[in-house]
Amino acid sequence: MPLQGSVQKHVLQFKFDARTSRGAMQQHAVYYIKVWDTQQPQIVGVGECAPLPGLSPEYNPEFAEQLQEWITRFNRKAIDSESVNAYNLNQKFNIPAWPSLQFGFETAVLDWRKHGSKKLFDNYFSRSEAGIPINGLIWMGEKAFMQQQIEKKLQEGYSCLKLKIGSLDFKTELAILQQIREVAAADTLTIRLDANGAFTSEEAQNKLEQLAEYAIHSIEQPIKPQQPEAMAQLCQHSPIPVALDEELIGVTNPAARQQLLLEIKPAYLILKPTLLGGLKATKEWIYLAEEQKIDWWITSALESNIGLNAISQFTAAYTLKREQGLGTGQLYTNNINSPLRIQAGKLYYDAATSWDNLP
């Protein structure tokens, strides 16, 4: 009863230029990993491998070819499906150190174990009993575009907005925050910021002090990663609690993870399974964070609804203290139709809606 796999590429098209301080994206190539037992080929598990340019260490022009080569080698091994466990995949299958593949293959196996139902975890979310509170994501762009997004999210009932900053003139960004606060005070709207490492270590403290005037909940990655001393200083002195995001990518050794948190002492961790190496790796980060009394939330990383669904169901297995970053399913013109729905700032799994087939 060997387990077999295949890869299917899908190019997602953004509804707009998705801009961060690293540049703009018009499309995003993802790869669906399918697994099945040759004796029951009708039961197929699907996961998503979605490496991000500029963030995923495995991202390169030859990635699609490399992924197909790995799947071919995997199939030749004809591994007994009975021995497969989603959380021992790296040891058993010698998966390359590609975080997005680790996530995609892990979730494909989880889905296969659940008979391809797309219900990887049994909890209140997957049973359609309640939703997960999420933040509304505001993308960088011209001032009018950002204002339009903000007005729309407020009308839709979000009580927490996350703004990507760092690509506009700083005074313009301050003016946008001022306008938000004129219509929504801190007791009715939480504002999170994500700088994607846009500030230099020399200017960061001053900019954070100016941003703090608008009652900011937190700021993700104010400076570029791998500056531990500068980041530790910011975490100690910033008037806005600092969250680590890109800083966590590529840190796979348990001792190195622990040392990173002990040295920098962030207020929050932003956990993205696609970038960290899957759900097992994310669980390990959560354990370390809670051990050191560091709060956290989980965020999708521009996956299609296949990956978003897996991340959301995994997230709902935890007791959640605050809004999660799971509102990316509405970004694409050609996403896969799914039971995932957003209403009044919460993400729901609508069991009455069926999944579309993969394109």
ZARO-830520 format. One record per residue (C-alpha): residue in three letters; y, x, z. Coordinates in Angstrom, 2 decimals. Example, Ala and Ser with C-alpha at 12.3 -4.5 7.8 and 13.67 -1.06 7.14 Angstrom:
! ZARO-830520
+------+---------+---------+---------+
! rest !      py !      px !      pz !
+------+---------+---------+---------+
!  ALA !   -4.50 !   12.30 !    7.80 !
!  SER !   -1.06 !   13.67 !    7.14 !
+------+---------+---------+---------+
//
This chain:
! ZARO-830520
+------+---------+---------+---------+
! rest !      py !      px !      pz !
+------+---------+---------+---------+
!  MET !    0.00 !    0.00 !    0.00 !
!  PRO !    2.65 !    2.51 !   -1.09 !
!  LEU !    6.34 !    1.80 !   -0.67 !
!  GLN !    8.38 !    2.17 !   -3.85 !
!  GLY !   12.10 !    2.17 !   -4.53 !
!  SER !   14.70 !    1.85 !   -7.26 !
!  VAL !   18.44 !    2.29 !   -7.70 !
!  GLN !   20.86 !   -0.12 !   -9.38 !
!  LYS !   24.49 !    0.82 !   -9.99 !
!  HIS !   27.29 !   -1.72 !   -9.72 !
!  VAL !   30.97 !   -0.96 !  -10.33 !
!  LEU !   33.18 !   -3.11 !   -8.10 !
!  GLN !   36.63 !   -3.97 !   -9.45 !
!  PHE !   39.53 !   -4.20 !   -7.00 !
!  LYS !   41.89 !   -7.16 !   -7.25 !
!  PHE !   44.78 !   -4.68 !   -6.94 !
!  ASP !   45.33 !   -0.94 !   -6.67 !
!  ALA !   43.82 !   -0.14 !   -3.27 !
!  ARG !   46.15 !    2.56 !   -2.02 !
!  THR !   45.85 !    4.87 !    0.95 !
!  SER !   47.65 !    8.13 !    1.69 !
!  ARG !   44.81 !    9.77 !   -0.29 !
!  GLY !   45.65 !    7.89 !   -3.50 !
!  ALA !   44.81 !    4.62 !   -5.28 !
!  MET !   41.49 !    3.09 !   -6.34 !
!  GLN !   41.01 !    0.53 !   -9.12 !
!  GLN !   37.22 !    0.45 !   -8.94 !
!  HIS !   34.41 !    1.55 !   -6.66 !
!  ALA !   30.88 !    2.43 !   -7.78 !
!  VAL !   28.10 !    1.38 !   -5.40 !
!  TYR !   24.33 !    1.74 !   -5.69 !
!  TYR !   21.84 !   -0.86 !   -4.52 !
!  ILE !   18.67 !    0.64 !   -3.09 !
!  LYS !   15.64 !   -1.63 !   -3.51 !
!  VAL !   12.31 !   -1.09 !   -1.73 !
!  TRP !    9.01 !   -2.97 !   -1.97 !
!  ASP !    5.29 !   -2.64 !   -1.31 !
!  THR !    3.28 !   -2.42 !   -4.54 !
!  GLN !    0.81 !   -5.00 !   -3.21 !
!  GLN !    3.64 !   -7.50 !   -2.59 !
!  PRO !    6.27 !   -6.63 !   -5.20 !
!  GLN !    7.94 !  -10.03 !   -4.85 !
!  ILE !    9.24 !   -9.04 !   -1.38 !
!  VAL !   12.18 !   -6.72 !   -1.99 !
!  GLY !   14.54 !   -5.23 !    0.57 !
!  VAL !   18.05 !   -4.33 !   -0.60 !
!  GLY !   20.49 !   -1.86 !    0.92 !
!  GLU !   23.76 !   -0.43 !   -0.33 !
!  CYS !   24.75 !    3.16 !   -0.90 !
!  ALA !   28.53 !    3.30 !   -1.41 !
!  PRO !   29.97 !    6.82 !   -1.15 !
!  LEU !   33.75 !    7.00 !   -1.02 !
!  PRO !   35.78 !    9.56 !   -2.98 !
!  GLY !   37.62 !   11.93 !   -0.70 !
!  LEU !   35.61 !   10.93 !    2.36 !
!  SER !   31.86 !   10.95 !    1.71 !
!  PRO !   30.60 !   14.55 !    1.63 !
!  GLU !   28.02 !   13.59 !   -1.01 !
!  TYR !   30.54 !   12.11 !   -3.45 !
!  ASN !   30.54 !   13.99 !   -6.76 !
!  PRO !   30.37 !   13.19 !  -10.50 !
!  GLU !   26.60 !   13.80 !  -10.56 !
!  PHE !   25.80 !   11.60 !   -7.58 !
!  ALA !   24.16 !    8.80 !   -9.60 !
!  GLU !   21.82 !   11.29 !  -11.26 !
!  GLN !   21.04 !   12.99 !   -7.94 !
!  LEU !   20.28 !    9.65 !   -6.33 !
!  GLN !   17.91 !    8.67 !   -9.12 !
!  GLU !   16.15 !   12.04 !   -8.88 !
!  TRP !   15.62 !   11.51 !   -5.16 !
!  ILE !   14.20 !    8.01 !   -5.67 !
!  THR !   11.82 !    9.40 !   -8.30 !
!  ARG !   10.58 !   12.04 !   -5.84 !
!  PHE !   10.26 !    9.39 !   -3.14 !
!  ASN !    8.12 !    7.18 !   -5.39 !
!  ARG !    5.80 !   10.06 !   -6.24 !
!  LYS !    4.96 !   10.46 !   -2.56 !
!  ALA !    3.49 !    6.92 !   -2.51 !
!  ILE !    4.09 !    6.65 !    1.24 !
!  ASP !    2.03 !    4.05 !    3.09 !
!  SER !    4.34 !    1.12 !    3.80 !
!  GLU !    2.64 !    0.42 !    7.14 !
!  SER !    3.99 !    3.69 !    8.53 !
!  VAL !    7.60 !    2.97 !    7.61 !
!  ASN !   10.14 !    2.46 !   10.38 !
!  ALA !   13.80 !    2.03 !    9.47 !
!  TYR !   14.92 !    4.42 !   12.20 !
!  ASN !   12.58 !    7.33 !   11.48 !
!  LEU !   13.42 !    7.60 !    7.80 !
!  ASN !   15.13 !   10.99 !    7.88 !
!  GLN !   12.16 !   12.72 !    9.47 !
!  LYS !    9.54 !   10.92 !    7.42 !
!  PHE !   11.10 !   10.90 !    3.96 !
!  ASN !   13.27 !   14.01 !    4.12 !
!  ILE !   16.32 !   12.00 !    3.05 !
!  PRO !   19.17 !   14.29 !    1.94 !
!  ALA !   22.08 !   14.58 !    4.35 !
!  TRP !   24.03 !   11.95 !    2.43 !
!  PRO !   25.46 !    9.45 !    4.92 !
!  SER !   25.74 !    6.63 !    2.38 !
!  LEU !   22.11 !    7.03 !    1.29 !
!  GLN !   20.96 !    7.15 !    4.90 !
!  PHE !   22.73 !    3.83 !    5.48 !
!  GLY !   21.55 !    2.28 !    2.22 !
!  PHE !   17.90 !    3.24 !    2.59 !
!  GLU !   17.79 !    2.36 !    6.27 !
!  THR !   19.17 !   -1.14 !    5.65 !
!  ALA !   16.95 !   -1.66 !    2.60 !
!  VAL !   13.90 !   -1.03 !    4.79 !
!  LEU !   15.27 !   -3.34 !    7.50 !
!  ASP !   15.76 !   -6.07 !    4.90 !
!  TRP !   12.27 !   -5.48 !    3.47 !
!  ARG !   10.79 !   -5.81 !    6.97 !
!  LYS !   12.57 !   -9.18 !    7.15 !
!  HIS !   10.97 !  -10.27 !    3.85 !
!  GLY !   14.14 !   -9.70 !    1.82 !
!  SER !   15.94 !  -12.48 !    3.68 !
!  LYS !   19.24 !  -10.56 !    4.11 !
!  LYS !   18.90 !  -11.37 !    7.83 !
!  LEU !   18.35 !   -7.91 !    9.24 !
!  PHE !   19.10 !   -8.87 !   12.86 !
!  ASP !   18.53 !  -12.08 !   14.76 !
!  ASN !   21.71 !  -12.90 !   16.67 !
!  TYR !   24.46 !  -15.52 !   16.97 !
!  PHE !   26.12 !  -14.26 !   13.78 !
!  SER !   23.06 !  -14.28 !   11.51 !
!  ARG !   22.06 !  -17.68 !   12.96 !
!  SER !   25.49 !  -19.06 !   11.95 !
!  GLU !   26.28 !  -20.01 !   15.55 !
!  ALA !   29.59 !  -18.15 !   15.86 !
!  GLY !   31.86 !  -15.73 !   14.03 !
!  ILE !   32.99 !  -12.17 !   14.66 !
!  PRO !   36.74 !  -11.69 !   15.33 !
!  ILE !   38.17 !   -9.34 !   12.69 !
!  ASN !   41.49 !   -7.75 !   11.84 !
!  GLY !   43.35 !   -8.63 !    8.66 !
!  LEU !   43.74 !   -5.56 !    6.45 !
!  ILE !   47.16 !   -4.84 !    4.91 !
!  TRP !   47.05 !   -2.35 !    2.07 !
!  MET !   49.71 !    0.16 !    1.13 !
!  GLY !   51.98 !   -0.72 !   -1.75 !
!  GLU !   55.55 !   -1.55 !   -2.59 !
!  LYS !   57.46 !   -3.25 !    0.21 !
!  ALA !   57.27 !   -6.69 !   -1.42 !
!  PHE !   53.50 !   -6.38 !   -1.92 !
!  MET !   52.95 !   -5.46 !    1.73 !
!  GLN !   55.21 !   -8.30 !    2.90 !
!  GLN !   53.27 !  -10.73 !    0.71 !
!  GLN !   49.97 !   -9.61 !    2.24 !
!  ILE !   51.34 !   -9.91 !    5.78 !
!  GLU !   52.66 !  -13.44 !    5.24 !
!  LYS !   49.32 !  -14.50 !    3.76 !
!  LYS !   47.30 !  -13.06 !    6.65 !
!  LEU !   49.54 !  -14.71 !    9.24 !
!  GLN !   49.19 !  -18.06 !    7.46 !
!  GLU !   45.41 !  -17.60 !    7.45 !
!  GLY !   45.39 !  -17.40 !   11.24 !
!  TYR !   44.80 !  -13.73 !   11.98 !
!  SER !   45.85 !  -12.57 !   15.44 !
!  CYS !   45.28 !   -8.88 !   14.61 !
!  LEU !   46.56 !   -7.00 !   11.57 !
!  LYS !   45.75 !   -3.46 !   10.48 !
!  LEU !   48.35 !   -1.77 !    8.30 !
!  LYS !   47.66 !    1.32 !    6.26 !
!  ILE !   50.72 !    3.55 !    6.43 !
!  GLY !   51.73 !    6.96 !    5.18 !
!  SER !   52.42 !    6.51 !    1.46 !
!  LEU !   55.82 !    4.79 !    1.60 !
!  ASP !   59.08 !    6.18 !    2.87 !
!  PHE !   58.75 !    6.20 !    6.67 !
!  LYS !   61.96 !    4.20 !    7.17 !
!  THR !   60.59 !    1.50 !    4.87 !
!  GLU !   57.40 !    1.34 !    6.92 !
!  LEU !   59.42 !    1.00 !   10.12 !
!  ALA !   61.43 !   -1.81 !    8.53 !
!  ILE !   58.22 !   -3.65 !    7.62 !
!  LEU !   57.02 !   -3.39 !   11.22 !
!  GLN !   60.40 !   -4.66 !   12.41 !
!  GLN !   60.09 !   -7.70 !   10.14 !
!  ILE !   56.62 !   -8.45 !   11.47 !
!  ARG !   57.79 !   -8.30 !   15.05 !
!  GLU !   60.70 !  -10.62 !   14.28 !
!  VAL !   58.22 !  -13.38 !   13.45 !
!  ALA !   55.25 !  -12.39 !   15.63 !
!  ALA !   55.65 !  -10.90 !   19.09 !
!  ALA !   53.11 !   -8.58 !   20.66 !
!  ASP !   51.62 !  -11.37 !   22.78 !
!  THR !   50.70 !  -13.35 !   19.65 !
!  LEU !   49.87 !  -10.59 !   17.14 !
!  THR !   48.12 !   -7.26 !   17.62 !
!  ILE !   49.17 !   -4.53 !   15.18 !
!  ARG !   46.89 !   -1.61 !   14.40 !
!  LEU !   47.92 !    1.25 !   12.14 !
!  ASP !   45.83 !    3.58 !    9.99 !
!  ALA !   47.55 !    6.73 !    8.79 !
!  ASN !   44.49 !    8.28 !    7.10 !
!  GLY !   45.75 !   11.69 !    8.22 !
!  ALA !   49.14 !   11.25 !    6.55 !
!  PHE !   51.27 !   12.98 !    9.22 !
!  THR !   51.56 !   16.71 !    9.75 !
!  SER !   50.77 !   17.97 !   13.23 !
!  GLU !   54.42 !   19.04 !   13.58 !
!  GLU !   55.92 !   15.63 !   12.79 !
!  ALA !   53.25 !   13.35 !   14.25 !
!  GLN !   54.56 !   13.07 !   17.82 !
!  ASN !   58.05 !   12.11 !   16.70 !
!  LYS !   56.76 !    9.53 !   14.24 !
!  LEU !   54.43 !    8.03 !   16.83 !
!  GLU !   57.34 !    7.65 !   19.24 !
!  GLN !   59.30 !    5.73 !   16.59 !
!  LEU !   56.30 !    3.55 !   15.72 !
!  ALA !   55.71 !    2.78 !   19.40 !
!  GLU !   58.91 !    0.71 !   19.49 !
!  TYR !   56.99 !   -2.04 !   17.67 !
!  ALA !   54.28 !   -2.51 !   20.31 !
!  ILE !   51.46 !   -0.89 !   18.32 !
!  HIS !   47.92 !   -1.34 !   19.65 !
!  SER !   46.50 !    1.88 !   18.16 !
!  ILE !   46.76 !    4.33 !   15.29 !
!  GLU !   43.80 !    5.73 !   13.39 !
!  GLN !   43.71 !    9.37 !   12.41 !
!  PRO !   47.46 !   10.20 !   12.55 !
!  ILE !   46.74 !   13.77 !   11.35 !
!  LYS !   44.03 !   15.20 !    9.14 !
!  PRO !   40.66 !   15.92 !   10.77 !
!  GLN !   39.40 !   19.30 !   11.96 !
!  GLN !   42.52 !   20.12 !   13.96 !
!  PRO !   40.96 !   19.55 !   17.39 !
!  GLU !   43.67 !   21.21 !   19.46 !
!  ALA !   46.50 !   19.35 !   17.72 !
!  MET !   44.59 !   16.05 !   17.88 !
!  ALA !   43.84 !   16.55 !   21.57 !
!  GLN !   47.54 !   17.13 !   22.23 !
!  LEU !   48.42 !   13.93 !   20.38 !
!  CYS !   45.81 !   11.93 !   22.29 !
!  GLN !   47.26 !   13.23 !   25.54 !
!  HIS !   50.94 !   12.66 !   24.75 !
!  SER !   51.13 !    9.90 !   22.14 !
!  PRO !   52.80 !    6.65 !   23.27 !
!  ILE !   50.32 !    4.87 !   20.96 !
!  PRO !   46.58 !    5.11 !   21.73 !
!  VAL !   44.89 !    7.29 !   19.11 !
!  ALA !   41.64 !    6.36 !   17.35 !
!  LEU !   39.37 !    8.85 !   15.58 !
!  ASP !   38.03 !    7.90 !   12.16 !
!  GLU !   37.64 !   10.65 !    9.54 !
!  GLU !   37.28 !   13.09 !   12.45 !
!  LEU !   33.73 !   11.82 !   13.01 !
!  ILE !   32.46 !   12.33 !    9.45 !
!  GLY !   29.93 !   15.12 !    9.12 !
!  VAL !   29.46 !   15.62 !   12.86 !
!  THR !   25.72 !   15.03 !   13.11 !
!  ASN !   24.60 !   17.33 !   15.91 !
!  PRO !   24.45 !   15.41 !   19.25 !
!  ALA !   25.93 !   18.32 !   21.21 !
!  ALA !   28.76 !   18.70 !   18.68 !
!  ARG !   29.52 !   14.98 !   18.89 !
!  GLN !   29.71 !   15.13 !   22.65 !
!  GLN !   31.89 !   18.24 !   22.57 !
!  LEU !   34.26 !   16.62 !   20.06 !
!  LEU !   34.85 !   13.63 !   22.32 !
!  LEU !   35.19 !   15.77 !   25.44 !
!  GLU !   37.72 !   18.05 !   23.75 !
!  ILE !   39.90 !   15.47 !   21.99 !
!  LYS !   39.57 !   12.55 !   24.45 !
!  PRO !   40.56 !    9.76 !   22.05 !
!  ALA !   41.29 !    6.22 !   23.20 !
!  TYR !   39.10 !    4.68 !   20.48 !
!  LEU !   36.45 !    5.48 !   17.89 !
!  ILE !   36.35 !    3.79 !   14.48 !
!  LEU !   32.70 !    3.63 !   13.43 !
!  LYS !   31.78 !    3.30 !    9.74 !
!  PRO !   28.01 !    3.38 !    9.18 !
!  THR !   28.34 !    4.31 !    5.49 !
!  LEU !   30.28 !    7.45 !    6.43 !
!  LEU !   28.42 !    8.33 !    9.63 !
!  GLY !   24.85 !    8.23 !    8.32 !
!  GLY !   23.68 !    4.69 !    8.98 !
!  LEU !   23.07 !    2.30 !   11.85 !
!  LYS !   21.02 !    4.73 !   13.93 !
!  ALA !   23.82 !    7.31 !   13.80 !
!  THR !   26.35 !    4.62 !   14.68 !
!  LYS !   24.28 !    3.58 !   17.70 !
!  GLU !   24.29 !    7.20 !   18.86 !
!  TRP !   28.09 !    7.37 !   18.61 !
!  ILE !   28.39 !    4.12 !   20.57 !
!  TYR !   26.18 !    5.50 !   23.33 !
!  LEU !   28.29 !    8.66 !   23.61 !
!  ALA !   31.55 !    6.70 !   23.52 !
!  GLU !   30.49 !    4.34 !   26.28 !
!  GLU !   29.17 !    7.24 !   28.33 !
!  GLN !   32.67 !    8.76 !   28.20 !
!  LYS !   34.41 !    5.37 !   28.60 !
!  ILE !   35.89 !    5.48 !   25.11 !
!  ASP !   36.32 !    2.09 !   23.45 !
!  TRP !   35.24 !    1.53 !   19.85 !
!  TRP !   35.00 !   -0.92 !   17.01 !
!  ILE !   32.99 !   -1.01 !   13.82 !
!  THR !   34.51 !   -1.03 !   10.36 !
!  SER !   33.15 !   -1.51 !    6.88 !
!  ALA !   34.04 !    1.12 !    4.28 !
!  LEU !   34.67 !   -0.84 !    1.07 !
!  GLU !   31.04 !   -1.84 !    0.57 !
!  SER !   30.16 !   -4.97 !   -1.37 !
!  ASN !   28.83 !   -7.97 !    0.53 !
!  ILE !   25.36 !   -6.40 !    0.69 !
!  GLY !   26.55 !   -3.54 !    2.89 !
!  LEU !   29.10 !   -5.67 !    4.72 !
!  ASN !   26.40 !   -8.15 !    5.68 !
!  ALA !   24.19 !   -5.44 !    7.19 !
!  ILE !   27.08 !   -3.92 !    9.13 !
!  SER !   28.26 !   -7.30 !   10.42 !
!  GLN !   24.83 !   -8.34 !   11.67 !
!  PHE !   24.41 !   -4.96 !   13.36 !
!  THR !   27.86 !   -5.31 !   14.96 !
!  ALA !   27.01 !   -8.74 !   16.37 !
!  ALA !   24.17 !   -7.18 !   18.36 !
!  TYR !   26.81 !   -5.74 !   20.73 !
!  THR !   29.14 !   -7.37 !   23.23 !
!  LEU !   32.45 !   -7.10 !   21.40 !
!  LYS !   35.68 !   -6.56 !   23.31 !
!  ARG !   38.10 !   -6.74 !   20.38 !
!  GLU !   38.51 !   -7.44 !   16.68 !
!  GLN !   36.26 !   -5.53 !   14.30 !
!  GLY !   37.19 !   -4.11 !   10.89 !
!  LEU !   34.96 !   -6.30 !    8.73 !
!  GLY !   37.44 !   -8.04 !    6.44 !
!  THR !   36.83 !   -6.10 !    3.23 !
!  GLY !   34.64 !   -8.64 !    1.42 !
!  GLN !   37.58 !  -10.28 !   -0.38 !
!  LEU !   38.84 !   -7.15 !   -2.13 !
!  TYR !   36.84 !   -7.39 !   -5.35 !
!  THR !   36.82 !   -9.61 !   -8.41 !
!  ASN !   33.07 !   -9.11 !   -8.93 !
!  ASN !   31.60 !   -8.99 !   -5.44 !
!  ILE !   28.19 !  -10.59 !   -4.92 !
!  ASN !   28.55 !  -14.19 !   -3.77 !
!  SER !   27.12 !  -14.48 !   -0.30 !
!  PRO !   27.08 !  -16.58 !    2.89 !
!  LEU !   29.85 !  -14.40 !    4.36 !
!  ARG !   33.03 !  -16.42 !    4.97 !
!  ILE !   36.33 !  -15.71 !    6.69 !
!  GLN !   38.16 !  -18.44 !    8.56 !
!  ALA !   41.05 !  -18.12 !   11.02 !
!  GLY !   40.53 !  -14.42 !   11.60 !
!  LYS !   36.76 !  -14.57 !   12.09 !
!  LEU !   33.88 !  -13.57 !    9.84 !
!  TYR !   31.03 !  -16.09 !    9.62 !
!  TYR !   27.56 !  -16.18 !    8.09 !
!  ASP !   27.29 !  -19.61 !    6.48 !
!  ALA !   23.56 !  -20.33 !    6.32 !
!  ALA !   24.19 !  -23.28 !    3.99 !
!  THR !   25.33 !  -20.85 !    1.27 !
!  SER !   22.77 !  -18.83 !   -0.64 !
!  TRP !   22.99 !  -15.28 !   -1.95 !
!  ASP !   23.54 !  -14.65 !   -5.63 !
!  ASN !   21.15 !  -12.30 !   -7.37 !
!  LEU !   22.28 !   -8.73 !   -7.88 !
!  PRO !   24.24 !   -8.26 !  -11.12 !
+------+---------+---------+---------+
//
